[in-house]
Amino acid sequence: MGLLRDELLKSIWHAFTALDVDQSGKVSKSQLKVRDNFDILEFNNVCWTLCFKKNINMSHLLISNDDAFKVWCIFNFLSEDRYPLVIITEEIEYFLRKLMEAMGGIWNQERFDDYKLMLNRKQQCPSAWELIELVGMGHFSKGMNRQTLSMGISEVFQELILDVLRQGYMMKKGHKRKNWTERWFVLGPNSMSYYVSEDLTDKKGEILLDRNCCVESLPDKEGKKCLFIVKCSDKSFEISTSDKKRKQEWIQAIQTCIQLLRLGLPSPHREARLRRRELRQKQQAEQGELEERMRLLQIANENKHRQLESMTKKLEEAVATATLEEQRRKQTQTDLQDRYRMDLEREKMVRQQMEEQVAQKSSELEQYLQRVRELEDMYHRLEDALEDERQARQDEETMRKLQTRLLEEESAKRAELEQIHLQQQRAISQTQAEKQELESDRLAKEMALQAAMLQLESLERERHGALEQYEEVRMKLEQAANKTKSWKDKVAKHEGLVRLIQPGDKGPQRMTNWGPAAFTDTELDLRKKSWQERKNHNQSSQ
């Protein structure tokens, strides 16, 4: 009943639209005629009579008014349940395929694709009058005459609108006289009518089908072949077809009708229409869901992109800060190196002055031999002080090498950081299709960057420790130098040991971190040996 109501509403809509001349949405009562009992086909014909003259000109079409009415009914059956009524391209293709099959023609998919492309450009679905004009102009039935086109429309109309599942001539056995008579049978969803001829003007009877009916094949008898029987609750009907193929087709069609009645389902083409609509609704829902998911993914992608840009900016700021700190550290290191260089130059000048004083006092050393024993003790102490100074210089050289190694490691780590930063910059410039993969790579690289930063901080701490050790060594060196200076001052006061360490002919000078040394180890050994000989000579002379 619901499907019948929807189809009647479509016909009524066409009639009301035609009667609503001023488009006010109202129709006068005098224009309407209501009856309690009516035939659906007759009702559709009344609605067609009210609306077709105002909407279409039949003079240039290849079809008659009756054929146009049938196409109009087919449009109402296949159109969507929304107003104004339109028919979508999938249903147009279904109807035209049925029509070409009924006419025995060949379906031209390329021509229909061109027509569908034209509808897509117009961005609107055709109305009933546009569908009638499409069929009436013979756009898809080129090469077919009017009679073939009319017969094809009638066959599709009978199948879709009149629910005719099968029709054709067969022989029927009478119930009273038991004679065989040829009749035109028309199979519907719940009945099987038979007429004198195919013009359907003289109806001779009807076989009512229900869920209790059945159809069975019969053996040949009484000179009749290809027999089958339709058994109903009140009577049975024996029927003969012209060949076995038609017999099997009729048996199959009748069994299908009985099965649909048992299941409470509509006719096959109505069921197919419902399935097509459900499929379209499902596809539309899936398309909407897909579009929503794509929108959410787009939003999430944009958020990720913004987060990536923010993290990139933070990373760039961190790199800039690290670069500035590195510049400051290098500047501080340069200042310290300049200060150490100036200190070394001053110490070198002092050493040169001391060497000059030693050269002056060495000529007077012979006058103070009586104080040799005291000076020997002082000499041993001075030798210990020189050993401390030498050890301090070696420690300083070791610390300088350690600092150089730390600087090299720090430079290597910085190059690694710059390489990681360049990789991240290249990763950021890749396409959006690789962003998710790049995100994981970026996280891994950030972890590597953090590990490198931790190693850099560890190297920085080691460098600070090395600087502190360097300061300690420098303090020891200064203490040793001060101690050496104090002992040399004592030597200068006693004016005795100066001549013992006066250099002779100098060979290649020994270089230290403070410049050329006052004397080499070989020269010191020679001087000690000469002094010991003079001491022994003086003792023997006394």
Number of C-alpha atoms within 10 A of each C-alpha: 5 7 11 10 9 14 19 17 14 24 21 19 17 20 20 20 18 21 19 13 11 10 11 8 10 12 16 8 8 6 9 10 6 7 6 4 6 9 8 13 11 10 15 23 17 14 19 21 14 18 19 20 11 10 11 15 11 16 9 9 17 19 22 14 13 13 21 26 19 23 24 22 23 21 23 25 23 21 21 16 15 8 9 11 17 21 20 16 17 12 18 19 16 12 19 18 18 19 25 20 15 17 20 12 16 11 17 12 11 9 12 17 13 11 14 18 12 12 15 12 9 10 9 12 16 19 17 23 18 14 20 22 20 14 22 23 15 17 13 20 21 10 9 14 11 15 12 15 23 20 15 20 27 19 21 24 21 19 21 21 18 14 20 19 21 17 19 15 18 18 19 22 15 13 12 6 7 9 10 16 13 17 21 20 24 21 23 22 23 19 17 20 19 25 19 17 16 15 9 14 9 11 15 13 13 14 17 15 22 18 16 12 20 18 19 12 15 14 9 12 9 5 5 14 17 19 22 21 17 19 17 17 12 7 9 15 15 19 24 24 21 14 11 13 10 15 20 16 12 20 17 12 17 25 17 16 26 21 17 18 19 13 10 10 13 17 21 17 14 17 12 12 16 13 12 14 15 12 12 13 12 12 12 12 12 12 12 12 12 12 12 12 12 12 12 12 12 12 12 12 15 12 12 15 16 12 12 16 13 12 12 16 12 12 15 14 12 12 15 12 12 14 13 12 12 13 12 12 12 12 12 12 12 12 12 12 12 12 12 14 14 12 13 15 14 13 16 18 14 13 19 15 12 17 19 13 15 23 16 14 19 20 15 14 18 14 10 13 15 11 13 15 10 12 20 13 11 17 18 11 15 20 14 14 20 16 13 19 21 15 16 22 20 16 19 21 16 14 19 15 12 17 19 13 13 17 15 12 15 19 13 13 17 18 12 15 19 14 12 18 19 12 14 19 14 10 17 19 9 11 9 12 8 11 19 12 11 17 16 11 15 21 12 12 16 16 12 15 18 13 12 17 16 12 15 19 13 13 17 15 12 15 19 13 13 17 16 13 15 20 14 15 21 17 13 19 21 15 16 22 19 14 18 20 17 13 18 21 13 15 19 17 10 15 22 25 28 21 19 22 20 22 18 11 5 10 10 8 12 12 11 12 13 17 15 15 15 20 18 16 9 10 18 17 12 15 18 13 13 13 16 13 12 13 14 11 11 12 9 8 7 5
